[in-house]
Amino acid sequence: MENEDRNRRGRGRYEGDREMHKAVCSDCGAECEVPFEPTEGRPVYCRECFKKRRPPR
């Protein structure tokens, strides 16, 4: 049982069911879904715009 719990922790952040919330991208205006509840007054970006804004690694 303990090994099963340990194995689950190492999986990706987005595995399993996540509640998605509808939003409008603050950059391009496209409708999108995000894995968090958008907060009024804070920008939300679609996947493509988020990639453009993300600093290089």
VEXDO-293694 format. One line per field, with one value per atom (N, C-alpha, C): residue number from 1; residue in three letters; x, y negated, z negated. Coordinates in steps of 0.1 Angstrom, whole numbers, padded with zeros to 4 digits. Atoms other than C-alpha are relative to their C-alpha. Example, Ala and Ser with C-alpha at 12.3 -4.5 7.8 and 13.67 -1.06 7.14 Angstrom:
<milos>
seq [1;1;1;2;2;2]
type [ALA;ALA;ALA;SER;SER;SER]
x [0009;0123;0009;-0009;0137;-0008]
y [0012;0045;-0012;0011;0011;-0011]
z [0000;-0078;0000;0000;-0071;-0008]
</milos>
This chain:
<milos>
seq [1;1;1;2;2;2;3;3;3;4;4;4;5;5;5;6;6;6;7;7;7;8;8;8;9;9;9;10;10;10;11;11;11;12;12;12;13;13;13;14;14;14;15;15;15;16;16;16;17;17;17;18;18;18;19;19;19;20;20;20;21;21;21;22;22;22;23;23;23;24;24;24;25;25;25;26;26;26;27;27;27;28;28;28;29;29;29;30;30;30;31;31;31;32;32;32;33;33;33;34;34;34;35;35;35;36;36;36;37;37;37;38;38;38;39;39;39;40;40;40;41;41;41;42;42;42;43;43;43;44;44;44;45;45;45;46;46;46;47;47;47;48;48;48;49;49;49;50;50;50;51;51;51;52;52;52;53;53;53;54;54;54;55;55;55;56;56;56;57;57;57]
type [MET;MET;MET;GLU;GLU;GLU;ASN;ASN;ASN;GLU;GLU;GLU;ASP;ASP;ASP;ARG;ARG;ARG;ASN;ASN;ASN;ARG;ARG;ARG;ARG;ARG;ARG;GLY;GLY;GLY;ARG;ARG;ARG;GLY;GLY;GLY;ARG;ARG;ARG;TYR;TYR;TYR;GLU;GLU;GLU;GLY;GLY;GLY;ASP;ASP;ASP;ARG;ARG;ARG;GLU;GLU;GLU;MET;MET;MET;HIS;HIS;HIS;LYS;LYS;LYS;ALA;ALA;ALA;VAL;VAL;VAL;CYS;CYS;CYS;SER;SER;SER;ASP;ASP;ASP;CYS;CYS;CYS;GLY;GLY;GLY;ALA;ALA;ALA;GLU;GLU;GLU;CYS;CYS;CYS;GLU;GLU;GLU;VAL;VAL;VAL;PRO;PRO;PRO;PHE;PHE;PHE;GLU;GLU;GLU;PRO;PRO;PRO;THR;THR;THR;GLU;GLU;GLU;GLY;GLY;GLY;ARG;ARG;ARG;PRO;PRO;PRO;VAL;VAL;VAL;TYR;TYR;TYR;CYS;CYS;CYS;ARG;ARG;ARG;GLU;GLU;GLU;CYS;CYS;CYS;PHE;PHE;PHE;LYS;LYS;LYS;LYS;LYS;LYS;ARG;ARG;ARG;ARG;ARG;ARG;PRO;PRO;PRO;PRO;PRO;PRO;ARG;ARG;ARG]
x [0008;0000;0009;-0009;0028;0006;-0006;0045;-0009;0010;0013;-0001;0001;0010;0012;-0013;0047;0000;0000;0042;-0010;0009;0012;0005;-0006;0031;0009;-0009;0056;-0006;0006;0031;-0002;0001;0025;-0011;0009;0006;-0014;0013;-0023;-0006;0006;-0030;-0013;0012;-0065;-0010;0010;-0097;0003;-0001;-0094;-0012;0011;-0122;0006;-0005;-0117;-0011;0008;-0131;0001;0000;-0141;0006;-0006;-0122;0002;-0004;-0113;0014;-0014;-0077;0002;-0002;-0065;0008;-0009;-0041;-0007;0006;-0059;-0015;0014;-0095;-0007;0006;-0100;-0006;0006;-0123;0010;-0008;-0103;-0004;0003;-0104;0013;-0012;-0080;-0003;0001;-0074;-0001;0002;-0082;-0011;0011;-0110;0006;-0005;-0101;-0004;0003;-0099;-0002;0003;-0115;0012;-0011;-0089;0014;-0013;-0061;-0001;0001;-0052;0001;0000;-0058;0004;-0005;-0040;-0003;0002;-0048;0014;-0012;-0022;0011;-0010;-0006;0006;-0005;-0004;0009;-0008;0009;0014;-0013;0037;0009;-0007;0046;0005;-0003;0047;0010;-0008;0066;0015;-0015;0103;0007;-0008;0128;0007;-0007;0143;0015]
y [0012;0000;-0013;0012;-0025;-0002;0001;-0018;-0006;0006;-0026;-0015;0014;-0060;-0007;0006;-0067;-0002;0001;-0059;-0010;0009;-0081;-0015;0014;-0112;-0004;0003;-0110;-0003;0003;-0114;-0014;0014;-0145;-0008;0009;-0175;0001;0001;-0172;0014;-0013;-0135;0001;-0002;-0125;-0011;0009;-0145;-0013;0014;-0183;-0008;0008;-0207;-0012;0010;-0231;-0012;0012;-0267;-0008;0008;-0287;-0014;0014;-0320;-0006;0007;-0345;-0005;0004;-0351;-0015;0014;-0385;-0006;0005;-0388;0001;-0001;-0375;0001;0000;-0373;0013;-0013;-0336;0006;-0007;-0315;0012;-0011;-0289;0006;-0006;-0266;0001;-0001;-0267;0008;-0010;-0243;-0007;0008;-0271;-0009;0010;-0295;-0014;0013;-0328;-0010;0011;-0358;-0013;0013;-0390;-0010;0010;-0417;0006;-0006;-0392;0006;-0005;-0382;0015;-0014;-0347;0001;-0001;-0335;0014;-0013;-0307;0007;-0008;-0280;-0007;0006;-0297;-0014;0013;-0332;0002;-0003;-0317;0004;-0005;-0300;-0012;0012;-0334;-0008;0009;-0352;0006;-0008;-0325;-0003;0003;-0334;0013;-0012;-0310;0006;-0008;-0283;0000]
z [0000;0000;0000;0001;-0009;0013;-0013;0024;0011;-0009;0043;-0002;0003;0026;0005;-0004;0033;0015;-0015;0070;0005;-0004;0073;0000;0002;0061;0011;-0011;0089;0013;-0013;0117;0003;-0004;0137;-0007;0007;0123;0006;-0006;0148;0002;-0002;0146;-0008;0007;0136;0004;-0003;0136;-0007;0005;0132;0004;-0003;0130;0009;-0009;0160;-0001;0001;0160;0013;-0012;0190;-0002;0001;0196;0013;-0012;0222;-0001;0001;0230;0000;0002;0219;0011;-0010;0248;0014;-0014;0280;0000;0001;0267;0003;-0003;0275;-0012;0011;0254;-0003;0003;0235;-0013;0013;0205;-0008;0008;0176;-0012;0012;0146;-0013;0013;0120;0002;-0001;0113;0002;-0002;0128;-0010;0010;0104;0008;-0007;0115;-0002;0000;0123;0002;-0003;0130;0014;-0014;0166;0000;-0003;0180;0014;-0014;0211;0005;-0006;0235;0001;-0001;0241;0009;-0010;0271;-0006;0005;0255;-0013;0012;0222;0005;-0005;0242;0005;-0005;0258;-0011;0011;0225;-0010;0009;0206;0002;-0002;0200;0004;-0005;0217;-0012;0011;0195;0002]
</milos>
